[in-house]
Amino acid sequence: MCTLLNATGARYLVAGAYAMILNSIIRATEDVDILIEDSPDNFRRVIEGLSQLADGAARELTPQDFVENVVVKIADEIEVDVSTRAWTVSYAEAIGNAQTVIIEGVQIPYLSLPDLIRSKQTYRDQDKADVERLRRLLS
């Protein structure tokens, strides 16, 4: 997925459970959450990249879908949840603190620990447990 997004020049950060994993906390998940820059040009890049997944599910999307929905769920060979906000965190706020790792030659940008904590300060019990685990990393 990151290879495809990188090839289109999409501006995104891995968020959610995979960002936790990239911040050294093992967390089971079935989907990949990405936080994207809120711009029509970037929406098109994200659609172009994710349309290349096996089932091409993202081909049905339009940039307006990202404007009208808090989360756009793309159920393809992998499930990708795309949003312009991760709770209270926007891409514009998070990009300056973003971390990057290269895995098998693929550059993967992801939320920094402080931004990941902010993105998980929700009402959900799982997010509360995640925040507790993430804060221990700061200590």
N, C-alpha and C positions, 0 to 999 in steps of 0.2 A: 504494500500500500504506500509506504513512504517513498519507494523508488518511483512509483507512478506520479505521486504528488510532486516530488522533486523535479521530475522531468518536465512538468508543465509550469514550473516556477510558482506553484501554489504557496501561499503564506499561511502556515499552520503550525500548531504545537500539539504534541501528544499530551493528552490530559487524562484524568481518571485513573483507573487501576493500572494501566500500562505506564503512566507517569510515576505511579508509586513504585512499580517494579524497577523502573529506570533510576529511581531514588533509593534503591536497595531494600525495598519492602516487598516481600512476596505476597501477592494478592490474586486470588482466582477471579477470572472474569471471562465472559463470553464475547465481549465486544471491545472495539477500540474507540475511545472517545478522542475527537480532535477539536481543538479550538481554532477557529479561522479568523483571518482579518475580515472585517466587515466592509467589503467594497464589491460592487458589481463585477469588476474585472477579476477579483480573486474568486468570487463565486463561480465564474465561468471556468477558471483554472482548476478549481476543486472538482467541478462536475466533469471536466475533460479528463482529469487524472483518474478519478474513481470510476468513470465509465469504462475504463480498460480492465477492471476486475472481470473475472470469468463470466459472470452472468449479465454484465452490462446494466445492472439495475439503475445506476445513477444517470443513465441516458434519458430517463423519464423526467429528470429534475429540470427546473428552471432557476435562474438566480432569485426570482421572487419567492421561491420556496424557503430560502434562507432568511428572507426578510419577514415572512409571515409566521414562521415556526421557531420556537425556542430551540428545539432539537429536530434535526432531520435524520431519520434512521434509514440507513441504506443496508438492506438485507441482501448480501451477495455471497461470494465464497467465504468472505468474512463479514461480520456485521460491524458497520461503522456508524457511530453517532456523531454527527457534525453539528456544531453550534458556534454562534458568534459570542456567546458568553458562557463561562463556566462558573455558574452561580453569580458571583459579583465581579468576576475577573474577565476583562476583555483581552483580546489579542494585543491591542495597542498598549495596554498596561503591562502585559506579561512579557512582551518580546525583549525588552531591555534587560530582563533578568533571566531569560531562557537559557537552558543548558542544551548541549549537543553531545551526542555520542555517535560513534561510527561502529556499526555492527555489520559484519560481512560486507564491508565496502559501501554501506548505505548510511548516509548522514540522517540522523533522527533528532529533530528538535523537540524539546519537551519542557513542560512547566518546571520552574525552579521550585525548590522545597517551600519557601515562603508563599509563593503564588499557588502552589498545589494545596497548601493548608487553607488559604483563603477560599479556594474554589470548592473546598469540601465542608465549609462551615454552613451546612444546610440543616434542615429539620430531620433528615433521614438517619435512622439508627446506624446504618452501615457507615455513613459519612462521619458520624460522631466517633465511631470506633477508629476509623481511618485517621482522623485528626489526632486522636490520642497517640496512635502509633507514630505518626509523622512528627509530632512535637518532641517525642523522645529522641528522634534523630538530631534535633537542634541542640539537645543538651550535651 
